[in-house]
Structure formats: structure tokens, C-alpha cells
Amino acid sequence: MPKIAEIEYTPNPNAVKFVLKEAVAVGFPKSFPSVETAEHDELAKNLFAVGNVTSVFMQDKFLTVTKTDDKGWPEMLPLLAAPIRAAAGAGGGTGTPAPAKVFSKIEDENDPMLRDIRMVLESAILPALAADGGGLELIGRHEKQVMIRYVGACGSCPASLTGTLVAIEGMLQKEVDPEIVVISV
């Protein structure tokens, strides 16, 4: 049963990060961008059932809930706390979550550029995004174009398409290839 350690507001006014005392997703993050995608996850399904929830993102010992503009956080937080407290934790209660990783729809381990991109994302970018309740998926690459998809609080955050995207592109240009262009899909 995950206990809520604290609740943090994120840069996205419609997303809140619940920091938990127990992991809800061990290893790879879990992203539920709609109620349909949450069908097989009891906690995500129960969070969507609260109403006004547009997405749920879980990674290790935190989860981020994004809501519509229809209700404010003072009204939503108590409703969301109940299913979180009632949920079973992940990982058999070991208390030691696996390190966060980029989960990717592309699997070409022989591509040195993708390997380098993943290394930069995992070491520098994902921890910063996770601190604000979000993350990203590496969708693919075409020549020097890298396609990413924001998840969690970053998925609908106004800053993700401006400053954050520019920062990610700048870091990848510095660390991997100066001609890389990052596109959010």
C-alpha cells in the first residue's frame, strides 16, 4: 500500500506529482495517456475513475496525475489520495527501485548515435524531468532528427515545447552531434 510522502506542484499547472514511500513502477516508467490505456493497471484505472484526469505517469516512487481545467487541486487532491493509498506497491516491497530508463519503441543496439543519445537522456535529462513529475520517450530518429514524446507532467506542460525542448536539443548537440534536431511528437 503506497503511502504518500509529499505532494509537489509541477511547472505544469494541471499536473501534480505524488512522491511515495513505496515504488509503484519498478524499472521502466508506466505512462497512461488515456483511460483506455489504463484498463490493465488497477491504480491508473482508479485514478481515471476519480474524473477530470487526463493522464497518469508512474516511475519508481512517484506518480504524476494530469487533470482538466474543470476542477482545482484543492478539490481533486483528496479524491486522488484515496486510490493511491489503497493501491498495492510494485516490486514485492523491496524498497529499492531499479534505475530509471528511457523506454523506447526503437531497438537498434548497433546504432552508435542512438546509444549516445540514450546515454545523455538517461544520465542528464531524465532525472531533471522526473524531478518535475515527468519524463520522455525516445520514439526514433531519422538521420539527425531525434523524435521524442513527453510523458507525465511534461506531456501537456507549456514549457516542454519551448525551453525544455531547446535545452534537450542543446545538450544532445553538445554531447552527441552538433547537427541534431529534436522534434516533439
HELIX and SHEET records of a PDB file:
HELIX    1   1 GLU A   36  ALA A   38  5                                   3    
HELIX    2   2 GLU A   42  ALA A   49  1                                   8    
HELIX    3   3 TRP A   73  ALA A   86  1                                  14    
HELIX    4   4 GLY A   91  GLY A   93  5                                   3    
HELIX    5   5 PRO A  112  VAL A  120  1                                   9    
HELIX    6   6 LEU A  121  ILE A  125  3                                   5    
HELIX    7   7 LEU A  126  ALA A  131  1                                   6    
HELIX    8   8 ALA A  153  SER A  156  5                                   4    
HELIX    9   9 PRO A  158  LEU A  161  5                                   4    
HELIX   10  10 GLY A  163  GLU A  175  1                                  13    
SHEET    1   A 5 ILE A   4  TYR A   9  0                                        
SHEET    2   A 5 ALA A  15  LEU A  20 -1                                        
SHEET    3   A 5 PHE A  62  LYS A  67 -1                                        
SHEET    4   A 5 VAL A  53  ASP A  60 -1                                        
SHEET    5   A 5 ALA A  25  PHE A  32 -1                                        
SHEET    1   B 3 GLY A 134  HIS A 142  0                                        
SHEET    2   B 3 GLN A 145  GLY A 152 -1                                        
SHEET    3   B 3 VAL A 181  SER A 184  1                                        
END                                                                             
